[in-house]
Amino acid sequence: MTGLGWMFGKDLPLVSLTFARGLTALQLLERMGADAATVAVRDQDDFHDEFASRLFETDAYVVSAGRWGDWAWAWEHASWRCVEDTRLITDVSQGTAAVALHFSEGPATFWYAEDGQLLTAYSTEASPGLEDFIGGAPSRFDSELRKHGADPETNEYGPLSARALFLRLAEGLGAGLAQDDLDTAPVLSAQLTAR
């Protein structure tokens, strides 16, 4: 199974994921601004017992985190801080590379950053002013997009949905997340502090 293959075609109404290469899950949570008092390895029962009252509040910023290969991942359960503000991905990417994926019932977003700079951003929704933050490599993934039948010049996604296309871009970098880590295994979890 590929790193994100279990997500293809799955009905996931909200996906907010941040990945960072070469970091531990704890380092990723620290860079995302986790409240140190809430960081712990919890099994699924303990996780739900502790966060049940806040789990589905968009401003509670409850996250689970783990590692897949060389990449740490953090899943926001009801929020989308990963794409609310470019500072999160730029902070996370200091000295490494980071990816943010966000999907809701409508929009889909893929951001890629290195060394504190957002280099590439794709979104199915217009993001006014976002182009002001994109640096160095806005076309970095054009060949990958074309390989999957998309046309970056016309923003046509080809035979894949934007969600599937963005998952493939992240997976092509080596990012992943085991479904068991999200659903059944004990993993690191925390609540992010307000920014």
C-alpha positions as CSV (number, residue, x, y, z in Angstrom):
1,M,0.0,0.0,0.0
2,T,1.3,3.4,-0.9
3,G,1.6,6.1,1.7
4,L,-1.8,7.8,0.9
5,G,-3.4,5.1,-1.2
6,W,-6.1,4.3,1.4
7,M,-7.5,7.9,1.0
8,F,-8.1,7.6,-2.8
9,G,-11.9,7.5,-3.4
10,K,-12.6,7.5,0.4
11,D,-15.4,9.7,1.6
12,L,-13.5,12.1,3.9
13,P,-15.4,15.3,4.3
14,L,-12.5,17.2,5.9
15,V,-8.8,16.5,5.4
16,S,-6.2,18.9,6.9
17,L,-2.7,17.4,6.8
18,T,0.7,18.9,7.3
19,F,3.8,16.9,6.4
20,A,7.5,17.7,7.1
21,R,10.5,15.7,5.9
22,G,13.1,14.6,8.3
23,L,11.3,15.7,11.5
24,T,9.9,13.6,14.3
25,A,6.2,13.9,15.1
26,L,7.0,15.8,18.2
27,Q,9.2,18.3,16.3
28,L,6.4,18.8,13.8
29,L,3.9,19.5,16.6
30,E,6.3,21.9,18.2
31,R,6.7,23.8,15.0
32,M,2.9,23.9,14.5
33,G,2.6,25.5,18.0
34,A,1.3,22.6,20.1
35,D,0.5,23.4,23.7
36,A,3.3,21.4,25.5
37,A,1.0,20.5,28.3
38,T,-1.3,18.6,25.9
39,V,1.3,16.6,24.0
40,A,1.2,12.9,24.8
41,V,0.9,9.5,23.2
42,R,-2.7,8.4,23.6
43,D,-4.6,5.3,22.5
44,Q,-7.8,6.0,20.7
45,D,-10.0,5.7,23.9
46,D,-7.8,8.1,25.8
47,F,-7.7,10.5,22.8
48,H,-11.5,10.5,22.6
49,D,-11.9,10.8,26.4
50,E,-9.6,13.8,26.6
51,F,-10.7,15.7,23.5
52,A,-14.3,14.6,23.0
53,S,-15.7,17.9,23.9
54,R,-13.4,19.8,21.5
55,L,-12.7,17.3,18.8
56,F,-15.1,18.8,16.2
57,E,-14.7,22.4,17.1
58,T,-12.9,24.3,14.3
59,D,-11.1,26.6,16.7
60,A,-10.0,23.8,19.1
61,Y,-7.1,22.7,16.9
62,V,-6.9,19.1,18.0
63,V,-4.3,17.2,16.1
64,S,-2.8,13.7,15.9
65,A,0.7,13.1,14.6
66,G,3.0,10.3,13.6
67,R,5.6,9.3,11.0
68,W,5.7,7.6,7.7
69,G,9.1,6.9,6.3
70,D,11.1,10.1,6.3
71,W,8.1,12.3,6.8
72,A,6.2,13.4,9.9
73,W,2.5,14.0,9.6
74,A,-0.1,15.9,11.6
75,W,-3.8,15.5,11.0
76,E,-6.1,18.3,12.2
77,H,-9.4,16.8,13.2
78,A,-11.7,19.7,12.6
79,S,-9.6,22.7,11.8
80,W,-7.6,23.8,8.7
81,R,-4.7,25.8,10.2
82,C,-2.4,24.1,7.7
83,V,-3.8,26.5,5.0
84,E,-5.3,29.3,7.1
85,D,-2.0,31.2,7.2
86,T,1.2,30.7,5.2
87,R,3.2,31.2,8.4
88,L,2.4,27.6,9.5
89,I,3.9,25.9,6.5
90,T,6.9,28.3,6.3
91,D,7.6,27.7,10.0
92,V,7.3,24.0,9.6
93,S,9.6,24.0,6.6
94,Q,12.6,25.7,8.2
95,G,15.6,23.6,7.2
96,T,13.5,21.0,5.4
97,A,10.5,20.5,3.1
98,A,6.8,20.6,4.1
99,V,3.5,19.9,2.4
100,A,0.0,21.0,3.4
101,L,-3.0,19.3,2.1
102,H,-6.5,20.5,2.7
103,F,-9.8,19.1,1.3
104,S,-13.3,19.8,2.3
105,E,-16.5,19.0,0.5
106,G,-15.6,21.6,-2.1
107,P,-12.1,23.1,-2.2
108,A,-8.8,21.2,-2.5
109,T,-5.4,22.8,-1.7
110,F,-1.8,21.6,-2.0
111,W,1.1,23.8,-0.7
112,Y,4.8,23.0,-0.8
113,A,7.5,24.9,1.1
114,E,11.2,24.6,1.6
115,D,13.5,26.4,4.0
116,G,10.9,28.8,5.2
117,Q,9.5,29.7,1.8
118,L,6.2,28.7,0.2
119,L,7.4,27.6,-3.3
120,T,4.3,26.1,-4.9
121,A,0.6,26.4,-4.2
122,Y,-2.4,24.9,-6.0
123,S,-6.0,25.4,-5.0
124,T,-9.3,24.8,-6.7
125,E,-10.5,28.0,-4.9
126,A,-9.2,31.5,-5.7
127,S,-7.0,32.7,-2.9
128,P,-6.6,36.5,-3.1
129,G,-3.1,37.6,-2.3
130,L,-1.7,34.1,-2.1
131,E,0.5,34.7,-5.2
132,D,2.3,37.3,-3.2
133,F,3.7,34.6,-0.9
134,I,4.7,32.1,-3.6
135,G,8.4,32.1,-4.4
136,G,11.0,30.4,-6.3
137,A,9.3,27.4,-7.9
138,P,5.6,27.9,-8.8
139,S,6.0,25.4,-11.6
140,R,8.0,22.8,-9.7
141,F,5.4,20.0,-10.1
142,D,4.3,20.8,-13.7
143,S,5.8,17.6,-15.1
144,E,4.2,15.5,-12.4
145,L,0.8,17.1,-13.1
146,R,1.2,16.4,-16.8
147,K,2.2,12.8,-16.0
148,H,-1.2,12.4,-14.4
149,G,-3.1,14.0,-17.3
150,A,-3.4,17.5,-15.9
151,D,-2.6,20.7,-17.7
152,P,-1.0,23.3,-15.4
153,E,-1.4,26.1,-18.0
154,T,-5.2,25.8,-18.1
155,N,-5.7,24.5,-14.6
156,E,-7.5,21.4,-16.0
157,Y,-7.1,18.4,-13.7
158,G,-7.5,15.8,-16.3
159,P,-8.9,12.3,-15.4
160,L,-8.2,12.7,-11.7
161,S,-10.1,14.9,-9.3
162,A,-8.0,17.7,-7.7
163,R,-8.0,15.8,-4.4
164,A,-6.6,12.7,-6.0
165,L,-4.1,14.7,-8.0
166,F,-2.8,16.5,-4.9
167,L,-2.6,13.3,-2.9
168,R,-0.4,11.9,-5.7
169,L,1.9,14.9,-5.6
170,A,2.4,14.5,-1.9
171,E,2.8,10.7,-2.2
172,G,5.4,11.3,-5.0
173,L,7.5,13.2,-2.5
174,G,7.4,10.3,-0.1
175,A,4.7,11.6,2.3
176,G,2.3,9.1,3.8
177,L,0.0,8.2,6.6
178,A,-1.1,4.7,7.7
179,Q,-4.8,4.5,8.2
180,D,-4.3,2.4,11.3
181,D,-2.2,5.3,12.8
182,L,-5.2,7.5,12.4
183,D,-8.0,5.1,13.4
184,T,-6.7,2.5,15.8
185,A,-3.0,2.8,16.9
186,P,-1.8,4.9,19.8
187,V,-0.2,8.1,18.4
188,L,1.1,11.4,19.6
189,S,-1.7,14.0,19.9
190,A,-2.1,17.5,21.2
191,Q,-4.0,20.8,21.0
192,L,-2.4,23.6,19.1
193,T,-2.2,27.0,20.7
194,A,-3.9,30.1,19.2
195,R,-1.7,32.0,16.8
